[in-house]
Amino acid sequence: MKTASVLLGLLLSSTVCAEDLDAWNAARLMGVGVNIGNTLENTTKWETGWGNPRITKEFVQSLAKLGFKTVRVPVAWETYARKGRIAEDKLARVGEVVDWITAAGMFCVVNIHWDGGWIDSSAQKRFPTTFATFSPEAESKYISYWTQIASYFAGRNERLIFEALNEETNFEGAGSSRKAYATLTRVNQLFIDTVRKTGGNNSNRLLIVTGYATDITKTTRSEYALPKDAVPHRLLISVHYYTPWQFAGMNRDENWGRMRLTWGSESDVFELNRLFDAMQEFCKRNDLPAFIGEFGVSDKKETPSRVRWLTAVAEAALSRKMIPVLWDTGSDISRKAPYAPSSALGEVLRKLAIGAP
């Protein structure tokens, strides 16, 4: 197995023409990525409602200097739309951030992120009659929003990539597991068809479809079916990685399990490799790369364990031609100048041998 530093060296030395930028070539170039989380997907006060400052050009440039090659920009569109129309100032603001990212030489991924649970009617009080389903109203909005987003960005270059949706993919109210999986396939298909119809560079733009619950095990099951795209080799598939959740996400004990402060045992590493091997097999079988759209661990955990887990996940992804994208909300990369990484992330980046020496 090649080391992460060798893999990233190949990444940095590769050049691919736009017309040759299929999904596998893109995966080689997209390297390690990072999310600008809790910002443009905010559902309280756009961009700043969850305590983060407005994104600046200098912050974006600092991400490139740290060695990131991809920036994922989660966006709440429904929360701030009016009568189904996305406001021009919201499109323009996302466009400004997209342009800063691509001008800095990075790839930019824009999605429709969770913003009120409208896609899968997951907020039961708000959607009592369509709970856990993809309602006709949601379908109409979904097509409309992607038409508006894709049309606005149709002229942007190949470094802008669209992602169908985030984690709103369970659709457990569809009636059965088979129907729930089929609903997600239909949503992913609507995404592809809608974007392609808008023309321009969207006719062959790279697109990311979503795995079931963005979970590796559930996505690699036989029930999961990929949508179809008339343009060959332009699709990636998104899953997230927060395993084991007791370490990555839990900060207190629950009735179903106890939180963990440490990670790195032989069984821990075995589990990580087992899951990434399963995802790699899925990717080989279906001939498309995996976009690990989120991976992250609470900053309340032991620092050496955080470093071990973050490094291991990134290396597991890179060595299997996947794109690992750190979930960060400002705790591992400061949103204020000089935009310094945390000591843990700084050590991870050094171990991965990316960024400025």
C-alpha positions in Angstrom: 0.0 0.0 0.0 1.4 3.4 -1.0 1.9 6.0 1.7 -0.3 9.1 1.8 2.7 11.3 1.1 3.4 9.4 -2.1 -0.2 9.4 -3.2 -0.4 13.1 -2.6 2.8 13.7 -4.4 1.2 12.1 -7.4 -1.8 14.3 -6.9 0.1 17.5 -6.9 2.1 16.6 -10.0 -0.9 15.5 -12.1 -2.3 17.6 -14.8 -5.6 16.7 -16.6 -7.3 18.7 -19.3 -10.9 19.7 -18.7 -12.2 17.4 -21.4 -10.4 14.5 -19.7 -11.6 15.2 -16.2 -13.7 12.2 -15.7 -14.6 11.1 -12.1 -11.6 8.9 -11.6 -9.2 11.6 -12.9 -10.9 14.2 -10.6 -10.6 11.9 -7.6 -6.8 11.8 -8.1 -6.7 15.6 -8.1 -9.3 16.4 -5.3 -6.9 15.2 -2.5 -7.9 16.0 1.0 -10.9 18.3 1.4 -12.6 20.3 4.0 -16.2 21.5 4.7 -17.1 25.1 5.5 -19.7 23.8 8.0 -22.3 25.6 10.1 -22.2 28.5 7.8 -24.1 28.7 4.5 -26.4 25.8 5.6 -27.4 27.8 8.7 -31.2 27.8 9.3 -31.3 30.6 11.8 -29.5 33.6 10.3 -27.8 32.8 7.0 -24.0 32.3 7.3 -23.6 33.8 10.8 -26.5 32.3 12.8 -24.5 29.5 14.3 -21.6 31.8 15.5 -19.3 31.7 12.5 -18.2 34.9 10.8 -18.9 35.6 7.1 -16.6 33.6 4.8 -13.7 35.8 3.5 -11.5 35.4 0.5 -8.5 35.3 2.8 -10.0 32.4 4.7 -10.6 30.5 1.5 -7.0 31.2 0.4 -5.7 29.9 3.7 -7.4 26.6 3.1 -5.4 26.2 -0.1 -2.2 27.2 1.7 -2.9 24.4 4.3 -2.9 21.9 1.4 -6.6 21.3 0.9 -7.6 20.5 -2.7 -11.4 20.4 -2.3 -13.8 22.6 -0.3 -17.4 21.4 0.3 -19.9 24.2 0.7 -23.1 23.0 2.4 -26.0 25.3 1.6 -29.5 25.8 3.0 -31.7 26.9 0.1 -35.2 26.1 1.2 -35.0 28.1 4.5 -34.3 31.3 2.7 -36.3 30.8 -0.5 -39.5 32.7 -1.0 -42.4 31.0 -2.7 -40.0 28.5 -4.2 -37.6 31.0 -5.6 -34.0 31.3 -4.5 -33.2 35.0 -3.9 -30.6 36.4 -6.2 -28.5 37.7 -3.4 -28.2 34.1 -2.0 -27.2 32.7 -5.4 -24.7 35.6 -5.8 -23.2 35.0 -2.4 -22.7 31.3 -2.9 -21.3 32.2 -6.4 -18.8 34.5 -4.8 -17.5 31.8 -2.4 -17.4 29.3 -5.2 -15.3 31.6 -7.3 -12.9 32.3 -4.5 -12.4 28.5 -4.0 -11.9 27.7 -7.7 -9.6 30.7 -8.2 -7.4 29.4 -5.4 -7.0 26.2 -7.4 -9.3 24.0 -5.4 -12.4 22.0 -6.4 -15.7 23.2 -4.9 -18.6 21.0 -4.1 -22.1 22.7 -3.6 -25.0 20.7 -2.4 -28.6 21.0 -1.1 -28.0 20.5 2.6 -30.5 19.7 5.4 -32.6 22.8 6.1 -35.7 22.0 7.8 -36.2 18.4 6.8 -38.3 19.1 3.7 -36.7 16.6 1.4 -37.5 13.5 3.5 -40.3 15.1 5.6 -38.2 14.2 8.7 -39.6 17.0 10.9 -42.8 15.1 11.9 -44.6 18.1 13.4 -44.0 20.1 10.3 -44.9 17.3 7.9 -47.4 15.1 9.8 -49.0 13.6 6.6 -45.8 13.0 4.6 -43.4 12.1 7.5 -40.3 10.1 6.3 -41.3 10.3 2.6 -40.3 12.2 -0.5 -43.6 14.0 -0.9 -45.0 15.4 -4.2 -44.3 18.9 -2.8 -40.7 18.0 -2.0 -40.2 16.6 -5.5 -41.5 19.7 -7.1 -39.3 21.9 -4.9 -36.3 19.6 -5.4 -36.5 19.9 -9.2 -37.1 23.6 -9.0 -34.2 24.3 -6.7 -31.7 22.3 -8.8 -33.0 23.9 -11.9 -32.3 27.3 -10.4 -28.9 26.4 -8.9 -27.6 24.6 -12.0 -28.8 27.3 -14.3 -27.1 30.0 -12.3 -23.8 28.1 -12.3 -24.0 26.6 -15.8 -21.0 28.7 -17.0 -18.7 27.8 -14.2 -15.8 25.5 -15.0 -15.2 21.8 -14.3 -13.8 22.5 -10.8 -17.4 23.2 -9.5 -19.2 19.9 -8.7 -22.8 19.5 -7.6 -23.9 17.1 -4.8 -27.5 15.8 -4.9 -28.3 16.1 -1.2 -26.8 15.5 2.2 -28.0 12.8 4.7 -31.8 13.1 4.1 -32.1 9.7 2.4 -33.9 7.2 4.7 -37.4 7.6 3.4 -38.6 5.1 5.9 -42.2 6.1 5.5 -42.2 4.7 1.9 -43.6 1.4 3.1 -40.7 -1.0 3.0 -36.9 -1.1 2.9 -37.1 -1.9 -0.8 -39.3 1.2 -1.5 -37.1 3.4 0.7 -34.0 2.5 -1.4 -36.0 2.9 -4.6 -37.0 6.4 -3.5 -33.4 7.4 -3.0 -32.6 6.1 -6.5 -35.4 8.2 -7.9 -34.2 11.3 -6.0 -30.7 10.8 -7.3 -32.0 10.3 -10.9 -34.1 13.5 -10.7 -30.9 15.3 -9.7 -28.9 14.1 -12.6 -31.7 14.6 -15.2 -32.5 18.1 -13.9 -28.9 19.3 -13.9 -28.1 17.9 -17.3 -31.2 19.6 -18.8 -29.9 23.1 -17.9 -27.1 22.8 -20.5 -23.9 24.8 -20.6 -21.1 23.1 -18.7 -23.7 21.2 -16.7 -24.1 18.9 -19.7 -21.0 17.0 -18.6 -20.3 18.4 -15.2 -19.1 16.0 -12.5 -22.0 15.1 -10.2 -22.1 13.4 -6.8 -25.0 11.2 -6.0 -25.8 10.1 -2.4 -25.4 6.8 -0.7 -28.2 5.4 1.5 -28.1 7.3 4.8 -24.5 8.2 3.6 -23.6 5.0 5.4 -21.1 2.6 3.9 -22.8 -0.6 5.1 -26.2 0.5 3.9 -24.9 1.8 0.6 -23.0 -1.3 -0.3 -26.0 -3.6 0.2 -27.7 -5.2 -2.8 -30.8 -3.0 -2.3 -28.9 0.1 -3.3 -29.2 1.0 -7.0 -27.3 3.8 -8.7 -29.1 6.1 -11.0 -28.3 6.3 -14.7 -26.3 9.1 -16.4 -26.1 9.4 -20.2 -22.7 11.0 -19.8 -20.1 8.3 -19.0 -17.8 8.5 -16.0 -19.0 11.7 -14.6 -20.5 10.4 -11.3 -19.1 10.0 -7.8 -21.0 8.6 -4.8 -21.1 10.3 -1.4 -20.9 8.5 1.9 -19.8 9.9 5.3 -17.6 8.4 8.0 -18.1 8.8 11.7 -17.3 5.3 12.9 -17.4 4.4 15.7 -19.9 7.1 16.6 -19.2 6.5 20.3 -15.8 8.0 19.7 -16.4 10.3 16.7 -19.5 12.0 17.9 -20.8 11.0 21.3 -19.9 13.4 24.2 -22.0 11.7 26.8 -23.2 8.2 27.6 -26.6 7.2 26.1 -28.9 4.3 26.9 -27.7 2.4 23.9 -24.0 2.9 24.4 -21.1 4.6 26.2 -19.0 7.3 24.8 -15.3 6.7 24.1 -12.4 9.1 24.5 -9.8 7.0 22.7 -9.3 5.2 19.5 -6.6 3.1 17.9 -6.8 -0.5 19.0 -6.2 -3.4 16.6 -9.9 -4.0 16.4 -10.5 -0.3 15.7 -8.2 -0.3 12.8 -9.6 -3.6 11.5 -13.1 -2.1 11.5 -12.0 1.0 9.6 -10.2 -1.1 6.9 -13.2 -3.6 6.7 -15.6 -0.7 5.9 -13.3 1.0 3.5 -12.6 -2.3 1.7 -16.3 -2.8 1.3 -16.7 0.7 -0.2 -13.7 0.1 -2.5 -15.3 -3.1 -3.7 -18.5 -1.2 -4.4 -16.6 1.5 -6.3 -14.8 -1.1 -8.4 -17.9 -3.0 -9.2 -19.8 0.1 -10.2 -16.9 2.0 -11.8 -17.2 5.2 -9.8 -15.1 6.8 -7.0 -16.3 7.5 -3.5 -16.5 11.0 -2.1 -16.2 10.8 1.7 -18.1 14.0 2.0 -17.8 14.2 5.8 -15.5 12.7 8.4 -14.7 14.2 11.7 -14.3 13.7 15.4 -15.4 15.7 18.4 -12.7 18.0 19.8 -13.6 16.8 23.3 -11.7 13.5 22.7 -8.1 12.7 23.6 -5.8 14.6 21.2 -3.5 11.6 20.3 -6.6 9.5 19.5 -8.0 12.3 17.4 -4.8 12.5 15.4 -4.7 8.7 14.9 -8.3 8.6 13.8 -8.2 11.5 11.4 -5.0 10.4 9.9 -6.1 6.8 9.5 -9.4 7.8 7.9 -7.7 10.1 5.4 -5.1 7.5 4.5 -7.7 4.8 4.2 -9.6 6.9 1.7 -6.6 8.2 -0.3 -5.1 4.8 -0.7 -8.3 3.5 -2.2 -8.7 6.5 -4.6 -11.4 8.2 -2.5 -11.7 11.8 -1.5 -11.8 12.4 2.3 -13.4 15.7 3.3 -13.1 16.9 6.8 -16.2 18.1 8.6 -15.2 21.4 10.2 -17.3 24.1 11.8 -14.5 26.3 13.0 -13.1 24.1 15.7 -10.2 22.7 13.7 -9.5 25.6 11.5 -10.0 29.1 12.9 -12.4 31.3 10.9 -10.4 34.4 12.0 -7.0 35.5 10.8 -4.4 34.0 10.7 -6.8 31.0 10.1 -4.6 28.6 12.0 -5.4 24.9 12.3 -5.7 23.2 15.7 -2.7 21.5 17.0 -4.3 18.1 16.2 -5.2 19.0 12.6 -1.8 20.6 12.1 -0.2 17.2 13.1 -2.5 15.3 10.8 -1.6 17.6 7.9 2.0 17.1 8.6 1.5 13.3 8.7 -0.3 13.4 5.4 2.5 15.6 4.0 0.3 18.2 2.4 0.5 22.0 2.5 3.4 24.3 2.9 6.5 22.8 4.6 
